[in-house]
Amino acid sequence: EIKELDLSAFNTESLTSMHYMFASCSKLRTIFVSDSWKLRDDITGLNTFVDCTELSGNINYDRNKVSCAYGTIDGYMTKKKSDDENPDVRPDTKLARTIKAYGLADETDFNAYREEIVSVTFLDSIDYVSLSGSIKNWDVSTQQDGSVKAWIRLPTDGYDLYIAANGGVNANPDSSYMFYGYSNLKKVSNLQNFITTQAEDMKYMFYNCK
């Protein structure tokens, strides 16, 4: 039951697809963005907000207004403080490493636990202490060079997923379906460590995160 998403660290300059990006997030109430959230004129996004019935920003949810055209400050997005007021938002992406792309209903790596994951945390350094105590861990870098690691830990009510790279995790140009079907996801943390400058496709990214 994810109720809030802080995407204020997302840079959308390369983004071209938002199809079903937040669809069926029926408990989602607020999506925070910053000045780096700027949609291109050629962006497409069918049913980007369909069934996000509790979502509101400058406008309240309207079932007739669900395309990516409403993914702005004038629509459903809520403006967060500027980068100057949020020092954790780090513009330098030089040290970031790129995570693999994941397809529809992908069951590899951490996606095998999609229905049991309750939280996702992005880290800007690989915590080998936490990694060593994990239940499962994976090399999820595009180049399979160990530069991006993911692992899960089991606290009480479900799995906590950590995704880390030294310098921050660089989003794949194809970031579609990344958290598709994470039906028990309650929280996504430290998104300032998930660098989206090169992301082009985010369709179905949070689809059905009820």
N, C-alpha and C positions, 0 to 999 in steps of 0.2 A: 504494500500500500504506500507507494512513494507519493508524497504530498508536495514536495518542493524540489526543484532542480536549480542549482546555481551554475549557469553556463556563462558567467561573466568573464571567464578566461578564454572562452571560445572565440577564435578568429575565423570568420566565415568568408574571407576574401576569395577562396578557391571553390566554395561550395556551389554545386549546380543541381543537386537533387535532395529534396526533403520529403519524398513520398512516404506517407504513413510514419513519419519520424516519431511522433508522440501518440499515435493512434491507440485507443483503448486504455490509456492511462486514466482510468475513470476516477481516481482519487487525487490526481494531480491538480493542485490549486494555483501554484505560482512558478513561473519560469523566470529567473533573474538573468539579465544580459547586461552587457556594457556597450561602450561606443564601438568596440571591435566587432559587434554583431551588426553587419551590414549585408543585406541580401542583394545579390547581383540582379540585373535586369533580366537575364536569361535563365534564372533559376526556375525549376519546376518542382511542384509538390502537391500531388493529389492526396486528399484526405489526411493532411499532415496532423490535424487536431481532431479527427473524427472520434466521437465518444469520450472526449475529455470534458465530461459534463460539469465538473466543478472548477474548471480553469477560468481564471479571470485576470485581466491586466487593465488596460485602458478600456477594454470592452469585456462584457461577460460572455460566457459561452453561448454560441448560437449555432444550431445544427446546420444552418445554411451558410455558415462562415467557417469552413474547416480547411481551406487550402493554405498553402504557404504564404499567400498574400497577406494573411493576418498574423504572420510571425514577425511582427515589428513592435516597436514601442507604442505605436498607435493602435496596435491590435492586442494580442494576448501576452506579449512580453512585458516584463517589469524591469525598469531601469535600476541598476544597482549603482553604488557609489563609484566614482571615477577611479582610475588606476592610482592616482596620487593619494587617494584615501584608502586604497587597498594595496599596500606594498607587497603582498604575497603574489600579486599578478605579475609574472615575470615575462618581459617581452623577448628576452634573448632565447632563441631556440637552437643555437648552434650545437649544444651538447646533447640534444634530444636524440633518441633512437626510435626507430619505427616498429610499431606492433604489426603483427600479421593481419591480413584481412580474413573475415569470417563470413561464410555464406548462410543462406537461409537454412534454419534448423540444423546448423553445424553442431556436431556432437563431439568435436575434438577439444582437447585441452580442458579449460575450465567450463566450457559450455556443456560438458557432460553433467554438470551439477546445476544447470540453469534454474531449475525449479526449487532448488534448496538454498541458493545464495540469497542472503538477506542484506548484505552490504558490499559495496565496492569502494576501495580506497586506492587512489593513485599516489605514488611516492616518487620523489625526485632523487632518490638514492636506493640502491638495493640493500635491504636490511637482511644481512645473512643470518643474524640471530633468529629473527622471525621466520626466515626461510627454512632454516634448519629444523625448526619446530613445527613445520607445516605438515598437514596430512598428505597433500599432493603438491607438486610444483612442476612448472613447465618453462621451457625456453620458448617464448612467444614472439621473438624478434623475427622480422622479415628475412634477415640473412642467416638466421639460426646460428648466431655468433655469441649468444648469451647476453646480449646487451639489453634485452627486455625480458624480465622475469615475471611470472605470475605464480601465486600460490594461494591455497585456501587453508584456513584454520577454522576449527569448530568450537565456538564459545558455548552457547546454550541453545538458542532457538533456530539455528541454521548456520550455514557456512559464511564466513567473512572472506571475501576475495581481495587480494592485494595485487596490483600491477605496478611494476617499478622499473625505472631506468635511471642511471646516473646522469643527471641533467634534465630529467623529465621524459615522459613518454610521448613520442611523436605519433600523432594519429596517422593511420594509413590513408592514402588518397581514397581508397574504397573502405569507408567506415560503416557501410550499411550492415544492418542486422547484428550489430555488435552486442547489444544486450536484448536481443529479440526473445520474447517469451520468458523473461525473468519475472515470473508472476508473483514472487514473494519478496521482491526487492523493496527495501524500506529506505535506503539511504545511499547516496553517491557522494563521496567526500574528496576534497583536495583536487578538484577539477582544474585548478591552476597548474597542476603538474601534467595535465593532458593537453598537449599543444596541437591545435587544430589548423594551423596555418596552411598545411598542404592538403587538408581533407576536402574532397570534391563531392563525395556521395555519402549522405547520412540517412538515406531512406530506411524506414523500419528500425531505426537505431534503438529506440526505447519502446518499440511496439509491445503492447500487452503487458507493460509493467504496472499491473493493477495496484 
